[in-house]
Amino acid sequence: MAISVESALELIYTNVKKTSLQILPIEKCLDYVLAQDVVATHNLPPFDNSAMDGYAVKLEDSGKSVKVEATIFAGDNFSGILNPGFAIKIMTGAKIPSGAQCIVPIEDTQKSTDGVILPKNLVISRHIRLAGEDIKKEMPLLYVGDSINAHQITLLASQGISHIKVHKAPRVALFASGNELKMHFEQVTAYQLYNTNTPTLLARAKELGCQVEFIGTAQDSLEDLKVHIKSALECDLVITSGGVSVGDADFTKEAFSDFGYKILFDKIDIKPGKPTTFGKVGDTLILNLPGNPLAAALNFELFATSIIRALSGAKSKFTNPIIAKMKINYTLRGGRRSLVPGVFDGEFFTPCENFAPGMVTPLGYANSFIMIDEACKALSENVKVKVISTKFSFTSKEYKSLVSL
């Protein structure tokens, strides 16, 4: 019996364990997930410094002509003291000298015979970046489960942190099955097709930060499928496409069963993608996707991305839909959860005009899809829908309904 999408996702989240840990230099941590909290080791800025190229002055010299007695550049270890009637020229980032109360930008001063004339009404600490105003020592910066991107690396580098503990990138093995399939670098006959699923899913898994192994294309025989399965089982996740329906040549689940395949679900009440299957062989997770390209890609977005995020240790592992409005009126047959690819332009969602499970052109055109409730037979123009992006990662710490009513 087919289970609901929600039940399928719950089985995924309750059966996927995080990958083990490793320590990496921060330069190699992009897209990894933190396995430690990070706390600031010192203030940032570590000292009061100038936010402008200008003059360090005292408030009592407002509107007066002052003598310029020195210049401080960023990185200088200046030990002098600023006295009334004097100014010290200072560059952006340089340490504020003792006795200075504010910085006057160069463009706000006028030259005089023996120095510069300051503007009136000087303000205490103006254009001074105070020690710790950005980051204070012992302030929490990052947490277990945070994904590392370029700007998280900024935080780490600002504290002189060179290595961090992260979850290992999920290892994903991929292969397709089908006598009719050839890779894009092979010759096809009139009765054969190019294997589009494996290159697509391989690229998508890499986009999600996985280490990916391409096992090849299996023939529709138990013997060849077993060879491919045996080669893939050292990975955290094996993703196959094809061979999971009920046809005479659909041997994938049978081939996995010889390795102790524990199936957690093997049918989902969804269109397209009903035969999508998920289970385990030992500690290795198995996701069997349909062979039709559009069905395989959309179900990858629903289920494989959820598995990968859970494996990676990300605390924001749940898909977070974007609220959009329908660009047009849209009708459908209803009766089953339906996945509809289309384009989200930042405000409106426009369904693809023509799509079917076996097509590839909608994948190149669409940047998202919606999942329509089985009871719904029409969506009116401007009605709100929940868009699931296939180009960007929108995630949440808590599960949210993905269904458009």
C-alpha positions as CSV (number, residue, x, y, z in Angstrom):
1,M,0.0,0.0,0.0
2,A,1.3,3.5,-0.9
3,I,2.1,5.7,2.0
4,S,1.8,9.5,2.2
5,V,4.7,11.9,1.5
6,E,4.6,13.0,5.1
7,S,5.0,9.4,6.3
8,A,7.8,8.8,3.8
9,L,9.7,11.8,5.1
10,E,9.1,10.8,8.7
11,L,10.6,7.4,8.0
12,I,13.6,9.1,6.4
13,Y,14.2,11.4,9.3
14,T,13.9,8.7,11.9
15,N,16.2,6.2,10.1
16,V,19.0,8.4,8.9
17,K,22.0,8.8,11.2
18,K,24.6,11.6,10.9
19,T,27.9,10.9,9.4
20,S,31.0,10.5,11.6
21,L,33.3,13.4,12.4
22,Q,36.6,14.8,11.2
23,I,38.8,17.8,11.7
24,L,39.5,20.0,8.7
25,P,41.3,23.3,8.0
26,I,38.7,26.0,7.5
27,E,39.8,26.5,3.8
28,K,38.4,23.0,3.1
29,C,35.2,23.3,5.1
30,L,32.9,24.9,2.5
31,D,29.5,23.1,2.6
32,Y,30.4,20.9,5.6
33,V,28.3,20.9,8.8
34,L,29.8,21.9,12.1
35,A,30.1,19.3,14.8
36,Q,31.1,21.8,17.5
37,D,30.0,25.1,18.9
38,V,32.4,28.0,18.2
39,V,32.9,30.7,20.8
40,A,34.9,34.0,20.2
41,T,38.4,33.9,21.7
42,H,38.9,37.6,21.6
43,N,37.2,40.9,20.8
44,L,36.7,42.2,17.3
45,P,38.0,44.8,16.8
46,P,40.6,43.9,19.3
47,F,41.3,47.6,19.9
48,D,39.6,51.0,19.3
49,N,40.4,52.0,15.7
50,S,39.6,54.6,13.1
51,A,36.7,54.1,10.8
52,M,37.9,56.9,8.5
53,D,41.0,58.5,7.0
54,G,41.0,61.7,9.1
55,Y,42.3,63.3,12.3
56,A,42.2,62.1,15.9
57,V,41.2,65.1,18.0
58,K,39.8,66.2,21.4
59,L,36.2,67.6,21.8
60,E,37.5,70.8,23.4
61,D,39.2,71.7,20.1
62,S,35.8,72.0,18.2
63,G,36.0,74.8,15.7
64,K,39.6,75.5,16.4
65,S,42.8,75.4,14.4
66,V,45.1,72.5,15.6
67,K,48.6,71.5,14.8
68,V,49.1,68.0,13.2
69,E,52.0,66.4,15.1
70,A,52.1,62.8,13.7
71,T,50.6,60.3,11.3
72,I,49.4,56.8,12.2
73,F,48.9,54.1,9.6
74,A,47.0,50.8,10.1
75,G,49.4,48.4,11.8
76,D,51.5,51.1,13.5
77,N,52.3,50.6,17.2
78,F,52.0,54.3,18.1
79,S,52.6,55.1,21.7
80,G,52.2,58.9,21.8
81,I,49.6,60.8,23.7
82,L,47.2,63.4,22.0
83,N,47.3,66.8,23.8
84,P,44.8,69.7,23.5
85,G,45.5,72.0,20.5
86,F,46.9,69.1,18.5
87,A,45.7,66.5,16.1
88,I,47.1,63.3,14.9
89,K,46.5,62.3,11.3
90,I,45.2,58.7,11.2
91,M,44.3,56.1,8.5
92,T,41.4,53.7,8.5
93,G,42.0,50.8,10.8
94,A,44.8,52.4,12.7
95,K,44.7,52.2,16.5
96,I,43.2,55.2,18.3
97,P,46.0,57.1,20.1
98,S,45.7,57.7,23.9
99,G,43.8,60.9,24.6
100,A,41.8,61.0,21.3
101,Q,38.0,61.4,21.6
102,C,36.8,61.3,18.1
103,I,37.9,61.2,14.4
104,V,37.2,64.0,12.0
105,P,37.3,62.9,8.3
106,I,39.8,64.7,6.2
107,E,37.1,66.2,3.9
108,D,35.5,67.9,6.9
109,T,38.6,69.9,7.8
110,Q,40.2,73.0,6.3
111,K,43.9,73.6,6.0
112,S,45.4,76.4,8.1
113,T,48.9,77.9,8.2
114,D,50.1,75.6,10.9
115,G,47.6,72.6,10.7
116,V,43.9,72.1,10.1
117,I,40.7,73.8,11.2
118,L,38.2,71.5,12.8
119,P,34.4,71.7,12.4
120,K,32.2,72.7,15.3
121,N,30.1,70.5,17.5
122,L,32.4,67.4,17.6
123,V,30.7,64.3,18.9
124,I,32.3,61.8,21.3
125,S,33.5,58.6,19.7
126,R,32.4,59.7,16.2
127,H,34.0,57.5,13.5
128,I,35.7,55.3,16.1
129,R,35.2,51.6,15.9
130,L,35.2,50.5,19.5
131,A,36.9,47.3,20.7
132,G,34.4,44.4,20.8
133,E,31.6,46.3,19.1
134,D,31.4,43.6,16.4
135,I,32.4,40.5,18.4
136,K,32.9,40.2,22.1
137,K,35.2,37.6,23.7
138,E,33.3,34.4,24.7
139,M,30.4,35.4,22.4
140,P,28.8,32.4,20.7
141,L,29.5,32.6,17.0
142,L,28.5,29.3,15.4
143,Y,26.6,26.2,16.6
144,V,26.6,22.4,16.1
145,G,24.6,21.8,12.9
146,D,25.4,25.1,11.2
147,S,26.4,24.7,7.5
148,I,29.7,26.4,6.6
149,N,29.6,28.9,3.8
150,A,32.0,31.7,2.9
151,H,30.7,34.1,5.5
152,Q,30.9,31.5,8.3
153,I,34.5,31.1,7.3
154,T,34.8,34.9,7.7
155,L,33.8,34.5,11.4
156,L,36.3,31.6,12.0
157,A,39.2,33.5,10.3
158,S,38.4,36.6,12.4
159,Q,39.2,34.6,15.5
160,G,42.3,33.0,14.2
161,I,40.6,29.5,14.1
162,S,42.5,27.3,11.6
163,H,40.7,23.9,12.1
164,I,37.2,22.9,13.1
165,K,35.3,19.6,13.8
166,V,32.8,18.8,11.1
167,H,30.6,15.9,10.0
168,K,32.1,14.1,7.0
169,A,30.5,14.8,3.7
170,P,27.9,12.1,2.8
171,R,29.3,9.5,0.4
172,V,26.8,8.8,-2.3
173,A,27.0,6.0,-4.9
174,L,24.8,6.3,-8.1
175,F,23.9,3.9,-10.8
176,A,21.0,3.4,-13.3
177,S,19.6,0.2,-14.7
178,G,18.2,-0.6,-18.1
179,N,19.3,-2.5,-21.2
180,E,18.2,0.5,-23.3
181,L,20.5,3.0,-21.6
182,K,23.9,4.2,-22.8
183,M,26.1,6.9,-21.3
184,H,26.4,10.2,-23.2
185,F,30.0,9.3,-24.3
186,E,28.8,6.0,-26.0
187,Q,27.0,5.4,-29.3
188,V,23.3,4.7,-29.2
189,T,21.3,2.6,-31.6
190,A,17.8,3.3,-32.9
191,Y,16.3,1.4,-29.9
192,Q,18.5,2.8,-27.2
193,L,18.5,6.0,-25.1
194,Y,21.1,8.2,-23.4
195,N,21.2,7.8,-19.6
196,T,20.3,11.3,-18.4
197,N,19.4,10.3,-14.8
198,T,22.9,9.5,-13.5
199,P,24.7,12.6,-14.8
200,T,21.7,14.7,-13.4
201,L,21.6,13.1,-10.0
202,L,25.4,13.0,-9.7
203,A,25.6,16.8,-10.4
204,R,22.8,17.5,-7.9
205,A,24.4,15.4,-5.2
206,K,27.7,17.3,-5.7
207,E,25.7,20.6,-5.4
208,L,24.5,19.4,-2.1
209,G,28.1,18.8,-0.8
210,C,28.3,15.1,-1.3
211,Q,31.3,13.0,-2.3
212,V,29.9,11.1,-5.3
213,E,30.8,7.8,-6.8
214,F,29.5,6.8,-10.2
215,I,29.1,3.0,-10.3
216,G,27.9,2.8,-13.9
217,T,24.8,1.6,-15.8
218,A,23.6,-1.9,-14.9
219,Q,21.9,-4.3,-17.3
220,D,18.4,-5.6,-16.5
221,S,19.7,-8.8,-15.0
222,L,20.0,-9.9,-11.4
223,E,23.7,-10.8,-11.9
224,D,24.7,-7.4,-13.2
225,L,22.7,-5.5,-10.7
226,K,24.3,-7.4,-7.9
227,V,27.8,-6.5,-9.2
228,H,26.8,-2.8,-9.1
229,I,25.2,-3.0,-5.7
230,K,28.2,-4.7,-4.2
231,S,30.5,-1.9,-5.5
232,A,28.2,0.7,-4.0
233,L,27.5,-0.5,-0.5
234,E,30.6,1.1,1.1
235,C,28.9,4.5,0.7
236,D,26.5,6.2,3.1
237,L,23.7,6.3,0.5
238,V,23.1,4.4,-2.7
239,I,20.7,6.1,-5.2
240,T,19.5,4.1,-8.2
241,S,17.1,5.0,-11.0
242,G,15.0,2.5,-12.9
243,G,13.9,-1.1,-12.3
244,V,11.6,-0.4,-9.4
245,S,8.2,-0.7,-11.1
246,V,6.3,-4.0,-11.7
247,G,7.6,-4.8,-15.3
248,D,9.1,-8.1,-16.3
249,A,12.6,-6.5,-16.3
250,D,12.3,-4.6,-13.0
251,F,14.8,-6.5,-10.8
252,T,16.3,-3.7,-8.7
253,K,14.5,-4.5,-5.4
254,E,15.0,-8.2,-5.9
255,A,18.7,-7.7,-6.4
256,F,19.1,-5.7,-3.3
257,S,17.1,-8.3,-1.3
258,D,20.1,-10.7,-1.7
259,F,22.1,-8.3,0.4
260,G,19.6,-8.1,3.3
261,Y,17.6,-5.1,2.0
262,K,15.3,-3.9,4.7
263,I,12.6,-1.9,2.9
264,L,11.1,1.0,4.9
265,F,8.6,2.1,2.2
266,D,8.2,1.0,-1.4
267,K,5.3,3.0,-2.7
268,I,4.3,6.7,-2.2
269,D,1.0,8.2,-3.0
270,I,2.5,10.7,-5.4
271,K,2.5,11.5,-9.1
272,P,5.0,11.1,-10.6
273,G,7.1,8.7,-8.6
274,K,4.8,6.2,-6.9
275,P,7.4,3.3,-7.0
276,T,10.0,5.3,-5.1
277,T,11.5,3.0,-2.5
278,F,13.7,3.6,0.6
279,G,15.4,1.2,2.9
280,K,18.7,-0.1,4.3
281,V,21.4,-2.7,3.7
282,G,23.2,-2.7,7.0
283,D,24.1,0.9,7.7
284,T,23.9,1.9,4.1
285,L,20.8,3.8,3.0
286,I,19.1,2.9,-0.3
287,L,16.9,5.1,-2.4
288,N,15.4,3.6,-5.5
289,L,14.0,6.2,-7.8
290,P,11.9,5.7,-10.9
291,G,13.5,5.5,-14.3
292,N,11.6,8.4,-15.9
293,P,13.9,11.5,-15.9
294,L,11.4,14.0,-14.6
295,A,10.0,11.6,-12.0
296,A,13.5,10.7,-10.8
297,A,14.6,14.3,-10.5
298,L,11.5,15.6,-8.7
299,N,11.5,12.7,-6.2
300,F,15.3,13.2,-5.7
301,E,14.4,16.8,-4.6
302,L,11.8,15.6,-2.2
303,F,13.5,12.5,-0.7
304,A,17.2,12.4,-1.6
305,T,17.8,16.0,-0.5
306,S,16.1,15.2,2.9
307,I,18.4,12.1,3.3
308,I,21.5,14.0,2.4
309,R,20.8,16.9,4.8
310,A,20.0,14.5,7.6
311,L,23.3,12.6,6.9
312,S,25.3,15.8,6.8
313,G,24.3,16.7,10.4
314,A,22.6,19.9,9.4
315,K,20.1,21.2,12.0
316,S,18.1,22.9,9.3
317,K,17.4,19.6,7.5
318,F,13.8,20.2,6.6
319,T,12.7,21.6,3.2
320,N,11.3,25.1,3.7
321,P,8.8,26.1,1.0
322,I,8.6,29.6,-0.4
323,I,5.1,31.3,-0.4
324,A,4.3,32.5,-3.9
325,K,1.2,33.3,-6.0
326,M,0.0,31.4,-9.0
327,K,0.7,33.3,-12.2
328,I,-2.2,31.6,-14.1
329,N,-5.2,29.5,-13.5
330,Y,-4.3,25.8,-13.4
331,T,-6.4,22.7,-13.5
332,L,-5.5,19.0,-12.8
333,R,-7.2,15.7,-12.3
334,G,-6.7,15.3,-8.6
335,G,-6.9,12.1,-6.7
336,R,-3.2,11.9,-5.9
337,R,-0.5,14.2,-4.6
338,S,0.9,15.8,-7.8
339,L,4.3,17.3,-8.4
340,V,4.1,20.2,-10.9
341,P,7.4,21.7,-12.2
342,G,7.6,25.4,-13.1
343,V,9.3,28.8,-12.7
344,F,9.3,31.0,-9.6
345,D,10.2,34.6,-10.5
346,G,10.4,35.9,-6.9
347,E,6.6,36.6,-6.7
348,F,4.7,34.2,-9.0
349,F,4.9,30.5,-9.8
350,T,4.2,29.6,-13.4
351,P,3.7,25.8,-14.1
352,C,5.4,24.3,-17.2
353,E,3.0,24.2,-20.1
354,N,3.9,20.7,-21.1
355,F,5.5,18.0,-18.9
356,A,5.3,14.3,-18.3
357,P,7.3,11.8,-16.2
358,G,9.6,10.8,-19.1
359,M,10.5,14.3,-20.3
360,V,13.7,16.2,-19.7
361,T,13.0,19.7,-21.2
362,P,10.9,20.7,-18.1
363,L,14.0,20.1,-15.9
364,G,16.1,22.6,-18.0
365,Y,13.3,25.1,-17.9
366,A,12.0,24.9,-14.3
367,N,13.7,26.2,-11.2
368,S,11.1,24.8,-8.7
369,F,8.0,22.8,-8.3
370,I,4.8,22.6,-6.2
371,M,3.1,19.6,-4.6
372,I,-0.6,19.9,-5.0
373,D,-3.0,18.2,-2.5
374,E,-4.9,15.2,-3.8
375,A,-8.2,16.9,-3.1
376,C,-7.4,19.9,-5.2
377,K,-8.5,20.0,-8.9
378,A,-7.8,23.7,-9.6
379,L,-5.5,26.5,-8.5
380,S,-6.7,30.0,-9.3
381,E,-4.6,32.9,-10.5
382,N,-3.0,34.8,-7.5
383,V,-3.8,32.0,-5.1
384,K,-1.0,31.3,-2.7
385,V,1.1,28.2,-3.2
386,K,4.2,26.6,-1.6
387,V,7.1,26.5,-3.9
388,I,10.0,24.1,-3.5
389,S,13.1,25.4,-5.1
390,T,15.4,23.1,-7.1
391,K,18.1,25.7,-7.7
392,F,18.6,27.2,-4.2
393,S,18.5,25.6,-0.7
394,F,15.7,26.8,1.6
395,T,15.7,24.8,4.8
396,S,14.2,25.0,8.3
397,K,15.0,23.5,11.7
398,E,11.4,22.4,12.0
399,Y,9.2,20.4,9.6
400,K,6.8,22.5,7.5
401,S,3.9,21.3,5.3
402,L,4.9,21.4,1.7
403,V,1.5,20.9,0.2
404,S,-0.4,23.5,-1.7
405,L,-4.2,23.4,-1.0
